[in-house]
């Protein structure tokens, strides 16, 4: 790289750092006073966008913006528990056809031999439980299904650990997205009541923070948080989705769910999109804002970031390799300590069409000290790899982490993973830079919300 280009990059870094320092200084000086003018904000945003464009033209290894970090010492390796997301095998599912939410589950996979394996190896299930279908008030004209109830009762009778994975109707977004905090709270309370009324034993509940299903920006959103979004895609998405005030309300709503669970002795976990970790690098929450989900700073019991290598491969166009697994697990631990974990998926898809690839990544996660490792999903794993025996092989893989030079090789950062995360973090910085101007056009210029407070720029 030439000296001129190096100087340009240094100047860009200086402008970003200067903007950040001035923002913090203004916030301190002007506490309780009026915000900076729209003109000053526009100048700041312009400087930031120019800087971002300079970095976007550089290779990821040169730009130095990926917060993957150097290899860390291997943590003490305890027992890594392999679990599975389960219960989402519903034939005829069509997210654009809301009525299919109430279709009957396919439970043929739950054979006596499967239950024997689950019981013997104490494999936890994170079972898909649908509000207003399996529990809670069922809408008029829709069936009240009991297939999940039978599965959970069998798990309880056999001593198989089972968690409730909370979902809401397709028409309401299905996942724990930004606009669904109130309904997710209602669903959480209803599930706890239902479990107690039915005398069920759930180890805890799991929320699924990610963008809602079936929106006009669904494809753009998925590409953005999986490293495949173009500048044109980002521009369109920003105009439609940036809403710091809405994000602030959602933050408060989801944090209330976690605190409520704690007061009622209910363990609560979440399986967020991994872009939430990239979003924290710069201290703003702009990326989660534009993609429509939020992960509040709250007393979660565990956080299983979806390091879904096969999904990244689909959206980015190539397999990022096992480096994406180690990268996100390290980031999760760095940001959230022992609460920060990952989930793997999707079985039988992309690079995981080969069982050996999934088995390798299970061993990799165990090498890095993963405590619990849910895989998406039970039904796909059984179908792709030949039945319950594949579960035993994955459990055994978790009991045999890599050692010595193999551990260093398998967990080392990789250029593909670094490049992919650089692309996601570029989208994050662009979202942060565009937030003041886009919100100004709506009448009130706002900064992105900040981590870890969640509200206010």
N, C-alpha and C positions, 0 to 999 in steps of 0.2 A: 504494500500500500504506500502511495506517495506521501511526502510531507504535507502537501497542500490538503489532501483528503483527510489526513490525520488531524490537521488543525481545524478543518470544518467540523469534524465529529466532536472534537474537544469543545469547540464553540457551542455546538448544539447541546452538549451535556451541560455546559455552563448556563445556557438559557433555561433549560428545564430546572436545574437546581436553583437558579435565581428566582424563577417563578414560584417554586415550592416554598423558598424561604420568605419571599414577600407575601405569599398567601398566609403563611403562619403568622407573620408579623402583623399583618392587617387584622387577622382574626383576633390576635391578642389586644391590639390597640383599640379595635372598634367593638369590643364586646358590649352589646347592648345598644350600639349605634347603627347607622345606616350601612348597607353593604357597599362595596366598591361600585363605581359607575359602570354602565354597560360599555362605554368606550374603552375604559381601562381593561375590562374583561376581554373585549374583542382583541385588543392588542396582545394580551397575554396568550390567548388561544392561538392567534396567528403565529406567534413565535414558537409555540409548542408544536403546531402542525408542521412548520418548516423543519423543526428538529426531527420530528417523526419521519418525515419524508427522507431526510438524510440517512437515518438509521435503516429505513426499510430497504434502501438500495444496497445495504451491506450484507455479506454472508452472516449467518447467525453466529458463527464462531468468532467473527471479528466484532460484531456489534456489542457483544458482551452483555446482553440484556436478559438472558434467560436465567431466572433465579433457581437453577437446578443445584448449583453449588458443587463443590468438590466431593469426592467420595468420603464418607464418614466411617469411623470405626464401627465394626459390626457390634450391634447391641447383644446383650446376653440372649441366647436362643432358648426360649422355653418351649412349651407345647403350643404349636399353632393348630387351632381348631378350624377345620374346614366345614363350612356350612353351605346352604343353598337357598336362593330365592326360589319360591315354589308357588304353584297354584294359578299361574297365569295362562295355562293351556286351556283356552276357551275357543273351541271351533267356531268359525264364522265371525270372529272379531273384526270389526271395521270401525276405526275411530271416527270416521265421518258419518257413520250410521249409529246414532246414540243408543238405539234400542238393543244393539248387540252386547252392550254392557251386561245385560241380564241373561245372556245365553248360558246354557248349561256347561259346566266344566267337564273336561275329559279327565277322569280319575283312573283310567285303566292302568296307568303306570304304578299305582299303589298296590303292588302285589304283596303276598305274604313274604316273599324273599326280600323285596325292598324294605319292608318294615323290619325284618330281621337284621339287615345291614345297618339301617338307621339306628336301631336300638343297640346293637352290639358295639358300634363305633361312636355312639352318642353324637350323631351328626345333627346339628340344629337346622331347623327349617324356618325361613322367614316367609310366612305364608300370606299370599295375596288375599286380603279381606276387603270387600267392597261395600262401602257405605251405601245404604238404601237398597242393597241387594242381599248381602249376607247378614247384615245387622242394621239396626236403625229403622226409621220409618220408610216403608216401601211405597213408592208412588202408586196411585190407583192404576190398575190394568197391567202392572208388571209383576212377575213372579217373585215370591220370597224363596230364594234357593237355600237348600240345606246341605249341599255337597261339601262346603267348607267345614260345617259343623261336624260332620261325620269324620273328616280327616283329623281335625283337632282332637276330637274325643279319642280316636284311635291312638294318636300320638301321646296323649295324656295317659291312657291306659298302659301303654308300653314303656312309658318313661322317656320318650323322645323329646328333646327340647324343641319348643315351638314359639315363635314370635308372631305378632300380628303386624303385617305390612299394610299400612293404611292407604286406601285409594278412594277417590270420589268419582261420580259419573263422568263419562266422556264429555258430555255437554258442558260440564263445569271445569274441564281441564285435566281430569284424571290425576295428575301429579300435584305435589305440594308447590305450586307456582305462586308468583307474587300476588295475584289477585284472589287467591283461595284460602287465605289464612283463617278467615272466620269459619268457612265450611270445614276445613281440616281440623279446627278446634272442636267443632260440633261432632265431627266424625270420631275424633279421639275420645271424647267423653262418652259417646254412644257405644264405642267398642268396649271400653272398660265396663260400662253398665251391662252390656250384653254378655261379656265373659263371666261376670259375677252371677248374673241371673241364670246362666246355663251351667254354672259350676265348672268352668273351664280354667285351666292353668296356662297362662301365657307368660313367658319369661320377660316380656316387655313389648314395646311397640316400635315400629320403624316408619319414619316419614321418608318421602322420596322427592327432595327438592330439585326440580328441573323445570324447563319451560313447559307450558301447557301444550296439550295436543291440539292439533287442528286449528291453527291460526294462519292468517295470510302470510306471516313472516316465518312460518315454521321451518321451511327449508333454509332460509337465510340464517336463522338463529342456530340451527344445528351445525351448519357449516362454520359459523363464527366461533363457536365454542369447541369445535373439533379441529380447528386449524386449516379449514379449506375456504374461508371467506375472501372474496376479492374486495378491492376498494369500493367498487360500485355497489356491491352487496352491503358493505358496511354503511355507506352513506344512506341508502334507503332504510336500512334497519334503524339507524340512529334517529332519523326524522320521525319514525313511527313509534319508537319504543322508549326513548329516554324519558324518565319520569322520577326524579329523585324523591318527590313528595310521596308518591305511591309506594316507592320502595321503603321509605321510612315507616309508613303505616304497616307494611307487610313485616318488616323487621320486628316491630313491636308485637304484632300478632303471633308470629311464630315463637318469639322468645317467651310469650305468655304461655304457650302450649308446653314448652319445656319446663317452665317453673311450676305450672299446674301439675304436671306429671310428677315432679319431685315432691310436691306437697302431699300427693296421694300414693307415694311409695310405688310408683310405676316407672320402671326403667324405660328410657326413650333414646333411640338412636336415629340416625339419618344416613341416607345414601346419596350425597349430593353429586352433581356433575363436577368433574375434577377442575373445570375452569374456575371454580370458586377459589382454588388455591392460586391460580395465576392472577386472579383479580386482586389478591391481597398484597402482591409484590410492591405496588406503588402506593399503598395506603388508601387508595380510593376504592369505591365499590361500583365503579361505572360499568364494568363488564357484566356483572350480575344484573344491573339495572336494565341494560339494553336487551338482555336475553330473558328477562322476566322471571327470575327466581332469586331467592336470597337465603343466605345461611347466617343467621344471627350468632353473635357471641353469646353463648348461653351454656348452662351446665349439662351438656349432652353426656350420655354415658359412653357412646362410641360414635364415630363418624366414618362411614365406609365410602370413601371417594371412589367413584366409578372409573377405575383405570382400565377401561374396556378396550383392550388392544384391537380387537376385531372391529369395534365401532370407529375408532380412530382411523383404521386402515380403510374403511368404507368411505368416510367423509374426506380424508386427505388424499386418497388415491394410492397410498402405499403403506405397507406395514411398518410402523415405527419401531418394531422389534421389542424385545423384553426391556430395553432401556426406558420405555415409557412407564412400565410398571415400577421399576426401582426409583425413577425420578419422582413420580407422584407419591410413593410411599415415604420417601425421604422428606418431601415437602410437607406431607400431612403430619409427620412426626415433629418437624421443625416448628410448625405453626400451632399444633394442638397437643403436643406431647403424646402420652400413651393413648389418649382418646383418638388420635389420628390414625386411622387404618385405611385399607383399600378393599375394593371388591373387584373380582375378575369376571370377564365375559367377552363375548357371548359364546357359550359352548357350541362347537360345530360350525361356527361362522368364520370367514376370513382365515387368518393364520391359525385359528383354533379348529379348523377342519382337521388338522393333525393333532391327535391326542398328545403327542410328545411335546408340542408347543405349550399346551395348557399345563401339562405336568411340569415342564421346566419352570414356568412362571410361578407355580405353586411352591416349588422348591426355592426359587429366588425370594419370594415373599417371606418364607420361613427363615431364610438366611439373614434377612434384614430385620428379623424379630417380630413379624406380624403375629398378633395374638389370636385374632379371629379373622377368617378369610372367607366371606360368602362369595359364592360363584353363581352367576346367572347363566342358566337356571337349572333346577333339578330335572325338569322334563326334557329340556334340550340335551343335557348331559347324558341322560339315559338313552335318548333316541340316537344321538350321534356316536356314542362310544360303546354300544353293545350291552346296555343294561346295568344293573346294580354293581356288578364287578368293577365298573369304572369308578364308582364312588370309593371303593376300598383302595384302589390304586392311587387315587388323589389324596386320600387320608394318609396313606403310607408315604407318598411323596413329601407331604408336609412334615413328616417325622424324620426326613433325611435331607436337611439343608446342605447346601454346598459348603465345602471346607477348603482351607488352604488357598492355593492359587486358583482353583476353580471358583471359589467364592468371590475372589477379586475380579476375575474375568466376567462372571455372570452378572455381577451387580454394578459394573463400571458404567459411567455415563456414556451415551452414544450420540453421535452427531444427528441421527434421524430424530431421536427424541428431543434433543436440544432445539433443532430447527422447528419442529412442530410446536413446541412450547413458546418459542420466540414469536411464531406467527400469531398464536393466541394472545400473547402479551402485547404484541403490536396492536391488535384490535382493542385490547383493554386501554392502552394509552390513547389511542385515537378517540375512543368513547369518552374518556375523561376530558380530553382537549375540546371536544365538541359540545359537551354538556352545557356550559354557560351560554354559548351563542344560540343553541337550539331552544333552551328554556327562555332566553330573552325574547325570542320571536313570539313566544306565547304570553309574554307580558311580565315575567318575573325571572330575571337571570339568576340561576342557581349553580353552585358548584355540585359535583358529585358528593354523595354521602361518604363519610370516612369510616375506616376500620380502626379501632374496634367499637366505636360509639354507635355507628349505624345511622345516625341522623345528623344532618348539618355539614356543610362543606368546610 
